[in-house]
Amino acid sequence: MSVRGRREMSEKTMTEWADGRKGRLENFIREYRDSLEKNEVGLRFLSEIISENEDRVRIGHNNIIILGKLASYAIPIQIILQMITNPFAENSSFGLPRVEVHPRGSWIQNHTNACIQSRSGPDIPASDVIASIVMGLLSDETLYHDESQESFRTSLLTLYGLTNSPISTILAERVSSRGALLDQNEGEVRIKGTHGFTWHLGFDDPEVKSFSVSSSIRGGPRRLHMEDTYNWISDCKNIDRLIVELSLYPRGLMREHQEETQERLHRGDYPWLSDTEFAYNPAFIHSVARHFAPLEDTAIMPPSNPFEGVE
């Protein structure tokens, strides 16, 4: 192509680009207004939810207050307004603020916090997300069973513990669905393991921050193996994880079965389980081996933790 031809093509391209500027501006303004209108619709939806449930939802001085069946919840108003007004502010954070979780019917200073997961896409306005979270907290028993709401379940468990509370029934049902038993009278969760083992997660000792771990065989005496998971297990209060992992032991602790156990936990039935930390704890393996002879060879030289020292 000649120099003249290239120049003419360049000028034509520039002209087309310049001619399209007005249209692009109009499209931007239209889409911007559409997003504002979507938030307006979502705000009306939120207002309807509050009006229709005025005995359980209200706007307080500083928070949106939701009275659930499991607990009472508070969503900070000013943080929401600041995030919607200017999400680019210097001290703003991405996503919704944490929800305060208080005992049902009371408000305490030492509350817990939960990050309620919202399955909202990029086209869902912020006001709709807030409305859906309020609706979810109104139906907090259903929200509890949502597998994506681990933060919510953890906040309730941290708030109430495993003793008698508004979450006792729903917690016992979840523990039972994992094949274990919550015994509040004995202050423990009982888990069927392999080779006749029953594992006992104790929670009634005030000096234990998380759980003690003991075992028994066919109703025999209990043997303490770990005084407090807080000192040894990173996700020490995740009762789902503890139940799943202990149910595979002591067989899963044996050297010849550890790879199979890790494969099952990491990539099979429980992909959310991060690591088999019990298997990398020499003191725990030695303690169990004293009552389970097939584990003695593994106890002599337990495997090293491949995650140890990894930042």
N, C-alpha and C positions, 0 to 999 in steps of 0.2 A: 504494500500500500504506500502511496506517495505521501510526502510530508503534508501536502495540502489536504489529502484525504483523511489522514489521521487527525488533523486540526479540526476539520469539519465534523468528524465523528465525536471528538472531545467536546466541541461546542454544543452539539446536539444532546449529548449526555448531560452536560451541565444544565442545559435549558430544561430538559425533562425533570431533572432533580429539583431545580428551582420551582418549576411549575407545580410540583407535587407537595411543596412545603405547606401550603394552605390546607390541603386535604389531610396531611398528616397531623397538623395542629388540631383540626376539627375532630379527627379520630381520637386523639389523645384526650381532648376536653370531654368528648362524649363518654369514653371509657372511664374517665375519672369520675364524672357525674354518675355513671351507672354504679360504680363502687360505693359512692355516697348514698345512693338510693337503696342499694342492697343493705347497707348498714341501718338505714332508716326503717326498712321492713323488719330487719332482725330486732331492732329496738322495740318496735311495736309488739313483736312476738314475745320478747322478754317481759314487757309491761303486762301482757295478757297472762303470762305464767304467774307473775306476782299477784295480779288481781284475782285470779282464779284459785290461788292457794294462799290467801292472805293470813290464814291461821298458822302457816308453816314457813312462809317466805316474807321477808320485809326488808325495807331499806333502813338500816340503822344510821347512827351518826357517822360512822366511819366504814361500815361494812355492809355488804349484802348478807343478810342472815338467813340461813336455811336450817330448819329443825328436821333432821332426818330421824329414821327409826333406830339407827345404830349409834348416832352421835349428833352433835350440833356443829355447824360449819359457818365460817366467816370468810368472805372474799373481800379484800381491801378495795374500797371504791376509788380512792384517789390514784392508786397505782394503775388501775384499769383505765381511768380517764386520761392519765398522762400518757400511757402507752398508745391509746387510740388517737389522742391529739397530736402527739409527736413521737412516733416510734424511733426516730433518728436522734433523739436527745442523747446527750453525752452519757448520762447515767442510766439510760433505759436498758432493759434486758429483753432478750428474745423469748417470746412465748408468754403465756399467762402467768400471773403471780401464783405462788403456792396458796393452797386453801388451808386455813387454820382448822384443825380438828380438835373439838372439845368434848368432854363427856356429855352424854345426852342430858339435856335439861340444866346444864350448868356451864359457867364460863370460868376458865382457870388461866393463870398466867403461864404456867408451864405446860402449854398445849403442844401438840405435835403438828406437823405440816405434811401435806400431800400434794403431789403433782398429778392432777387428774389428766389422763391422756385423752385427747380429742382426735377423732379420726376425720378431721376437717381437711379438705383439699384447698388449693390456693385460691379457688373461686368462692370459698365460703367466707362471708364477712365476719369481722370480729364479734359483732353483736350477736350473731347466730351461734358462735362458739360459746360465748358466755351463757346464752340461753340454754344451750344443750348441757352445759356443765351444771347449771342450776337444776335442770330436769333430772340429770343423773343423780345428783345428791338427794333430791326428793325421793328417788327410788334407790336409795343407797344399798339395800339388800341385793338388788339386781346388779348394781355396780360392783359389789363385792365379788360376785362370781365371774366378772369379766376378766379373762386371763391377762389382758393388757394393763390391768390396774394394780400392779404389784405395789407401787408406792402407796396407794390408798389402803390396801390390806395391811401393809407394814405399819402405817401410821396408826391404824386402829389397834393392832396388836401391841405396839409400843405404848399406846395410851392406856389400854385396859389390862394388858397381860393376858394370861390364860385362866385366871380365876373367874368366878361368876360375875358376869357383866352383860350389857345389852348385846354383845357379839358372841356370847357363849354358844347359843344354839347354832348359828350360822357357821361359826368356827368349827364346832364339833362335826357338822355335816361335811365341811371341806376336808377335815382330817380323816374322816371315815371314807370319803371318796378316794383318798390316797392309800387306803388299806390299813390305816392305823386307828387307834382309839384314844380319845381325850378323856382322861379320868381326873376330874377336878378334885374328887375326894382324896385320891392318892397324890395329887399334885404332879402328874406326869402324863406324857404321851407314850403309849406302848406301840411298838412296831415289830411285826413279824419279820425276822431275818431268815437266813438259810441255816441248815443243819440243826434245827430245833432251837435256835437262838431267838430270844425276845429282847429287843432293845428298849431301854427306858430313858426318855428325855425328861429329866426332872426340872420343875420350875418353881417349887415352893420354898426354896432356901433363899432368904433375903440377902445372903452374902454372894449368891451366884448371879452374875449380871445377865447371862443368857440361859444356857441349859447345862445341866450335868448329864453325862452319858454313862449309863450302866447297862449290864446285860444279865440275863438269866437263861437257864436251859430247862425247858419243860417244867416250869413252875418252881425251880430250885432257888437257892439263895442268889442275891444280886451281887454283882462284882462291879465296882466303880472303875471306869477306864479313863474318864476325863472329867476333871472337877468343874470346868467351865469352858464351854465352846468359845466364849469371848476371847480367851487367851490364845486360841489355836486355829480357829476357823474364820476366814475373812467375812463370809456372809453368815455370821454366827446366829442371827435371829430369824433367818429364813426357814420357817418350819417346813415348808414344802420341800425345800432342798434337802434338809436333814432327814426327813422321812424317806424320800426317794433313795438317797445314798445308803442309809443304814439298812434298808430293806434288802440290799444286795450283799450284805456282809454277814458272816465272815468270809464266805466263798470269794467275794470280789476282792478281798485283801490278799489272797494267795497269789504268789508271783506268777504262776502259770495261768491265772485268770484275770490279771490286772489289765492286760491289753484289751481283752474282750469287754471288761467292765467299762473302761474308759470309752471304748468305741460305742457302747450302748448309751452311755450318759451323754457324750458329746455330740454324736451324729445320729443317734437313733431315737429312742423313745423320749428323751428329755434334752433336746438341743439347747434349752435355756440354762442348763446346769454348767457352770463355768469351769469347775475343776474338782478332782477327787482328793481333797486335802487330807482326809483321814488316812488315805493310803501312803501319804508322804510323812506321816507323823510317827517316828520310831517309838516314842513312849507309848502311843496308843496301840501300835501293832504288838509290841512286847507284852503289854498288859492283856490283850485279847489272846495272844499265843499261849499264855499260861493256862488257859482254859480250853484251848482248841489246838490240839497237837499238829494237825496238818499245816498250821501257820508257822511252825517253829523254824523251818528253813528260811522263810521270808523274813522272820524276825532277826535272824543272824545278820543279814545284810539287807535292810529295807531299801527300796528304790529311792534315789535322790529326786527331789522335787524339781522338775524341769523349769518351773516358773520362779524358783527362788533366785533372788538377785536381779530379776528382770524389772526394769523401771517402766 
